[in-house]
Amino acid sequence: MTAVLARSDFLRTPILAAARPAGFKEWHHFVIHGHGVRILINFSLNNEVFGTDDVRLAPRVIVIAHDENWAGAIERFDEHAVAVSADLGALTIGTNRMTIRPDGYRVSIDLPDNAIQGDVHFSSTSQPFAVRNEPAGDGRISWLFVPRLRAQGWLHIGDREHRFDDDLAYHDHNWGRFRWGDDFGWIWGTILPSGPENPWSMVFVEITDRNWLRSVSRSLYVWHHDEPAAIFRHAAVQTRSNGRLPRPADCTLPPPMRLLLDGEVPGVPERIAINATRAGDTVRAEFHSRSYARLAQPSEVRLDRSTVLCETDGTVRASGTVNGETFEFEGTGVFEFLYG
């Protein structure tokens, strides 16, 4: 399993005089399903176009946490603060570093201006899976995900300290050439059981148009222990959302974007039901939202719009029969709703 991860995951971003850097984006995303806390860590590279032909690299490190409320920071760095190792296995942004290791990932966080520091080792306990060239408006996005890892380490955020001792976690690595604000949106979610002894894990993703009226691509991935047990795509997956969570976002990052967004973004669904059936396998999962944070940036398509990601914490009930084995569990979910 470690050999598969080591040869599958590496940095793709064209920052070293590679062809067509304009519009290319890449990020490594980690979610810790901790005991009473959710932690999101993101290392992001975005090649911005400005002027007629100029391209500027915009590196960012994002850390947000939810225990009682969501809190965190988005910190942008100068393009010269980025370093990529020769083997494409390590990314440094300022004094923050993400390293791909044979057994998983090592993430070091140092954002002193926002009182955030930490060091976490993510050990992979499931095989990675890659999905390539999904449509994203006029562009394309590829992603590699590891549905289940174990997190060891610590994170200080503000006056709170979080420690992790084999807490379940999730990772995805995304790259592609597209524009924020183009005609696409998405729903993405990581689902893990509350008990680490439970062998089931799930990842859901749906790409839609900007208004969420047309589904472009929809998939549910189900893992049993370290291997994929079932993959449901397109018509094999049906979803239904109900209501809106009756509370505002806990926070908006960066904070100045709140002045532009309040009253414009419709919030997040209160509940999403996912039903999947294929070749004798059936799975049902229901996600109940509890709270969310908004991450926002200006649209790359229109000056009068913003792109908003709502990171949502919640609970999950899942059940089904896969390969003749019946299962049922309660767990945690972190769902992301993209409004273009």
C-alpha positions as CSV (number, residue, x, y, z in Angstrom):
1,M,0.0,0.0,0.0
2,T,2.8,2.4,0.8
3,A,4.5,1.7,-2.5
4,V,1.2,2.6,-4.3
5,L,1.0,6.0,-2.5
6,A,4.7,6.8,-3.0
7,R,4.5,6.4,-6.8
8,S,0.9,7.9,-7.2
9,D,1.0,11.2,-5.3
10,F,3.4,14.0,-6.3
11,L,3.2,17.7,-7.1
12,R,2.0,18.6,-10.5
13,T,2.0,22.4,-10.5
14,P,3.9,24.2,-13.3
15,I,5.9,26.7,-11.4
16,L,9.3,26.0,-12.9
17,A,9.0,27.5,-16.4
18,A,6.5,24.8,-17.5
19,A,4.1,25.3,-20.3
20,R,0.8,27.1,-19.8
21,P,0.8,28.0,-16.2
22,A,-2.1,30.4,-16.5
23,G,-5.1,29.2,-14.7
24,F,-3.4,26.2,-13.2
25,K,-4.4,25.3,-9.7
26,E,-3.3,22.7,-7.2
27,W,-3.9,22.0,-3.5
28,H,-3.4,19.4,-0.9
29,H,-6.3,19.1,1.5
30,F,-6.4,17.3,4.9
31,V,-9.4,16.7,7.2
32,I,-9.0,15.3,10.7
33,H,-12.1,13.7,12.1
34,G,-10.9,14.2,15.7
35,H,-12.7,13.5,19.0
36,G,-15.0,16.5,19.3
37,V,-13.0,18.5,16.7
38,R,-12.7,18.8,13.0
39,I,-9.5,20.2,11.5
40,L,-9.0,21.3,7.9
41,I,-5.5,22.1,6.5
42,N,-4.9,23.2,3.0
43,F,-1.7,24.0,1.0
44,S,-2.8,25.8,-2.2
45,L,-1.1,27.1,-5.3
46,N,-3.0,29.2,-7.8
47,N,-1.6,30.7,-10.9
48,E,-3.4,34.1,-11.3
49,V,-3.5,36.0,-14.6
50,F,-3.2,39.7,-14.4
51,G,-2.6,42.3,-17.1
52,T,-2.5,40.9,-20.6
53,D,-0.1,37.9,-20.4
54,D,1.4,38.0,-17.0
55,V,1.0,35.1,-14.5
56,R,1.5,35.4,-10.8
57,L,1.7,32.5,-8.4
58,A,-0.5,32.9,-5.3
59,P,0.4,30.4,-2.6
60,R,-1.9,30.0,0.4
61,V,-2.0,28.0,3.6
62,I,-5.4,27.5,5.2
63,V,-6.2,26.2,8.6
64,I,-9.6,26.1,10.2
65,A,-10.9,24.1,13.1
66,H,-14.3,23.4,14.6
67,D,-15.0,22.4,18.2
68,E,-17.6,24.8,19.5
69,N,-17.4,27.1,16.5
70,W,-15.3,27.3,13.3
71,A,-12.2,29.5,13.5
72,G,-9.0,29.8,11.6
73,A,-7.1,31.7,9.0
74,I,-6.2,32.0,5.3
75,E,-2.6,33.3,4.9
76,R,-1.3,34.3,1.5
77,F,2.4,34.3,0.7
78,D,4.7,35.9,-1.8
79,E,5.4,33.7,-4.8
80,H,9.1,33.6,-3.8
81,A,8.2,31.9,-0.5
82,V,7.4,28.6,-2.4
83,A,9.9,25.8,-2.8
84,V,9.2,22.4,-4.4
85,S,11.6,19.5,-3.9
86,A,13.4,18.0,-6.8
87,D,11.5,14.7,-6.5
88,L,8.1,16.6,-6.4
89,G,7.4,15.1,-3.0
90,A,7.7,18.2,-0.7
91,L,6.1,21.6,-0.9
92,T,7.2,24.5,1.3
93,I,5.2,27.7,1.6
94,G,7.0,30.2,3.9
95,T,7.9,28.1,7.0
96,N,5.0,25.7,6.4
97,R,5.8,22.3,4.8
98,M,3.9,19.4,3.4
99,T,5.9,16.2,2.6
100,I,4.7,13.1,0.8
101,R,6.2,10.1,2.5
102,P,6.1,6.3,1.7
103,D,3.6,5.8,4.5
104,G,1.6,9.0,4.3
105,Y,2.1,12.7,4.8
106,R,3.9,15.0,7.2
107,V,2.5,18.5,7.6
108,S,4.1,21.3,9.6
109,I,2.2,24.5,10.2
110,D,3.7,27.8,11.2
111,L,1.4,30.9,11.0
112,P,2.6,33.0,13.9
113,D,0.7,36.1,12.8
114,N,-2.5,34.1,13.3
115,A,-1.4,32.2,16.4
116,I,-1.5,28.9,14.5
117,Q,1.2,26.2,14.8
118,G,1.2,22.5,14.5
119,D,2.9,19.3,13.3
120,V,0.8,16.3,12.1
121,H,1.8,12.9,10.6
122,F,-0.9,11.3,8.5
123,S,-0.4,7.5,8.1
124,S,-2.3,6.0,5.2
125,T,-4.5,3.1,6.1
126,S,-6.3,2.8,2.7
127,Q,-5.1,2.8,-0.9
128,P,-5.3,6.1,-2.9
129,F,-7.6,6.5,-5.8
130,A,-7.2,8.9,-8.8
131,V,-10.0,10.6,-10.8
132,R,-8.8,12.5,-13.9
133,N,-10.1,15.2,-16.1
134,E,-13.5,15.9,-14.6
135,P,-15.2,18.9,-16.1
136,A,-15.1,22.2,-14.2
137,G,-16.8,24.8,-16.4
138,D,-14.6,25.3,-19.5
139,G,-11.7,23.7,-17.6
140,R,-10.8,20.3,-16.1
141,I,-9.9,19.1,-12.6
142,S,-8.2,15.9,-11.5
143,W,-7.9,14.6,-8.0
144,L,-6.3,11.8,-6.0
145,F,-7.7,10.9,-2.6
146,V,-6.9,8.7,0.4
147,P,-10.2,8.1,2.1
148,R,-8.8,7.0,5.4
149,L,-5.6,7.9,7.4
150,R,-4.6,8.1,11.0
151,A,-3.4,11.4,12.4
152,Q,-0.7,11.8,15.1
153,G,0.4,15.1,16.3
154,W,-0.8,18.5,17.6
155,L,-2.2,21.8,16.5
156,H,-2.4,25.2,18.4
157,I,-5.0,27.6,17.1
158,G,-5.5,30.7,19.1
159,D,-5.8,29.8,22.8
160,R,-6.8,26.2,22.0
161,E,-4.6,23.1,21.8
162,H,-5.6,20.0,19.9
163,R,-3.8,16.7,20.1
164,F,-4.3,13.7,17.8
165,D,-3.6,10.1,18.7
166,D,-4.6,7.8,15.8
167,D,-7.6,10.0,15.0
168,L,-9.2,9.2,11.6
169,A,-8.5,11.5,8.8
170,Y,-8.9,12.1,5.0
171,H,-6.7,13.5,2.3
172,D,-7.2,14.7,-1.3
173,H,-4.9,16.3,-3.8
174,N,-6.4,18.3,-6.6
175,W,-5.0,19.9,-9.7
176,G,-6.2,21.3,-13.0
177,R,-6.7,24.3,-15.2
178,F,-9.9,26.2,-14.7
179,R,-11.3,29.5,-13.4
180,W,-13.0,30.1,-10.1
181,G,-16.4,31.5,-10.9
182,D,-16.9,29.6,-14.2
183,D,-20.1,27.7,-14.7
184,F,-19.6,25.0,-12.1
185,G,-20.3,24.1,-8.5
186,W,-19.7,21.0,-6.4
187,I,-20.7,19.0,-3.3
188,W,-17.9,16.9,-1.8
189,G,-17.9,15.0,1.4
190,T,-15.7,12.7,3.5
191,I,-17.6,10.1,5.6
192,L,-15.8,8.2,8.4
193,P,-17.2,6.0,11.2
194,S,-17.1,7.2,14.8
195,G,-15.4,4.0,15.9
196,P,-11.9,3.4,14.4
197,E,-12.5,-0.3,14.5
198,N,-15.3,0.0,11.9
199,P,-13.7,-0.8,8.5
200,W,-16.0,1.3,6.2
201,S,-15.2,4.7,4.7
202,M,-16.9,6.8,2.0
203,V,-16.2,9.7,-0.3
204,F,-18.9,11.6,-2.2
205,V,-18.6,14.1,-5.0
206,E,-21.0,15.8,-7.3
207,I,-20.1,18.4,-9.9
208,T,-22.9,20.7,-11.1
209,D,-23.5,23.9,-13.0
210,R,-23.1,27.1,-11.1
211,N,-26.8,27.2,-10.1
212,W,-26.8,23.6,-8.9
213,L,-29.6,22.8,-11.5
214,R,-27.7,20.3,-13.6
215,S,-25.6,17.4,-12.4
216,V,-22.5,17.0,-14.6
217,S,-20.8,14.2,-12.6
218,R,-21.8,12.3,-9.5
219,S,-19.9,9.5,-7.6
220,L,-19.9,7.6,-4.3
221,Y,-16.8,5.7,-3.4
222,V,-17.0,3.0,-0.7
223,W,-13.9,1.6,0.9
224,H,-13.7,-1.6,3.1
225,H,-10.5,-1.7,5.2
226,D,-7.8,-0.5,2.8
227,E,-9.4,-1.3,-0.6
228,P,-12.2,0.0,-2.7
229,A,-15.3,-2.1,-2.2
230,A,-17.8,-0.4,-4.5
231,I,-17.8,2.6,-6.9
232,F,-21.1,4.1,-7.9
233,R,-21.2,6.7,-10.7
234,H,-23.7,9.0,-12.4
235,A,-27.2,7.4,-12.6
236,A,-26.3,4.8,-10.0
237,V,-26.3,7.6,-7.4
238,Q,-29.3,9.7,-6.4
239,T,-29.2,12.6,-3.9
240,R,-31.9,14.6,-2.2
241,S,-31.3,17.7,0.0
242,N,-33.8,19.1,2.5
243,G,-34.1,22.5,4.0
244,R,-31.4,25.0,5.0
245,L,-29.4,25.0,8.1
246,P,-31.1,27.6,10.3
247,R,-27.9,29.4,11.4
248,P,-25.4,31.7,9.8
249,A,-21.8,30.8,9.1
250,D,-19.5,30.7,12.2
251,C,-16.9,32.7,10.3
252,T,-16.0,34.0,6.9
253,L,-12.4,33.9,5.7
254,P,-10.7,36.2,4.9
255,P,-12.8,38.4,7.2
256,P,-13.2,41.4,4.8
257,M,-15.1,39.2,2.4
258,R,-18.0,39.1,4.9
259,L,-18.9,42.6,3.8
260,L,-19.5,41.3,0.2
261,L,-21.2,38.0,1.0
262,D,-23.8,38.5,3.7
263,G,-27.3,38.1,2.3
264,E,-26.0,36.7,-1.0
265,V,-24.9,33.1,-0.2
266,P,-27.9,30.8,0.5
267,G,-26.1,28.8,3.3
268,V,-25.9,25.0,3.3
269,P,-28.5,22.2,3.2
270,E,-29.7,21.0,6.5
271,R,-29.7,17.4,5.3
272,I,-28.5,15.4,2.3
273,A,-29.5,11.8,1.6
274,I,-27.4,9.8,-0.8
275,N,-28.7,6.5,-2.3
276,A,-26.6,4.3,-4.5
277,T,-27.4,1.0,-6.3
278,R,-25.4,-1.0,-8.7
279,A,-24.9,-4.7,-9.5
280,G,-26.6,-5.9,-6.4
281,D,-24.8,-3.4,-4.1
282,T,-26.8,-0.8,-2.2
283,V,-25.6,2.0,0.0
284,R,-27.5,4.8,1.8
285,A,-25.9,7.7,3.7
286,E,-27.6,10.7,5.3
287,F,-25.6,13.7,6.3
288,H,-27.0,16.2,8.9
289,S,-25.3,19.6,8.9
290,R,-24.3,21.2,12.3
291,S,-22.3,24.3,11.4
292,Y,-20.1,25.8,8.7
293,A,-17.4,28.2,7.8
294,R,-17.2,30.2,4.5
295,L,-14.0,30.6,2.5
296,A,-14.3,33.2,-0.2
297,Q,-12.3,34.8,-3.0
298,P,-13.2,37.0,-5.9
299,S,-14.4,35.4,-9.1
300,E,-11.9,35.0,-11.9
301,V,-14.7,35.4,-14.4
302,R,-16.7,38.4,-13.3
303,L,-15.8,41.4,-11.2
304,D,-19.2,41.5,-9.5
305,R,-19.1,37.9,-8.1
306,S,-17.3,35.8,-5.5
307,T,-16.5,32.1,-5.3
308,V,-17.5,30.7,-1.9
309,L,-16.6,27.3,-0.3
310,C,-18.8,26.4,2.7
311,E,-16.9,23.8,4.9
312,T,-19.6,22.0,6.8
313,D,-19.3,19.7,9.8
314,G,-22.1,17.2,10.6
315,T,-23.1,13.7,11.5
316,V,-23.8,10.7,9.3
317,R,-25.8,7.5,9.4
318,A,-24.8,5.0,6.8
319,S,-26.0,1.5,5.9
320,G,-26.0,-0.9,3.0
321,T,-24.9,-4.2,1.5
322,V,-21.7,-4.4,-0.5
323,N,-20.3,-7.7,-2.0
324,G,-22.8,-9.6,0.1
325,E,-21.7,-8.0,3.4
326,T,-24.3,-5.9,5.3
327,F,-23.1,-2.9,7.3
328,E,-24.5,0.0,9.4
329,F,-22.7,2.7,11.2
330,E,-22.9,6.2,12.6
331,G,-20.1,8.6,12.0
332,T,-18.9,12.1,11.1
333,G,-18.9,13.9,7.9
334,V,-17.3,17.1,6.5
335,F,-19.0,18.3,3.4
336,E,-17.9,21.1,1.1
337,F,-20.4,23.2,-0.9
338,L,-19.0,25.3,-3.7
339,Y,-20.9,28.3,-4.9
340,G,-19.5,29.7,-8.1
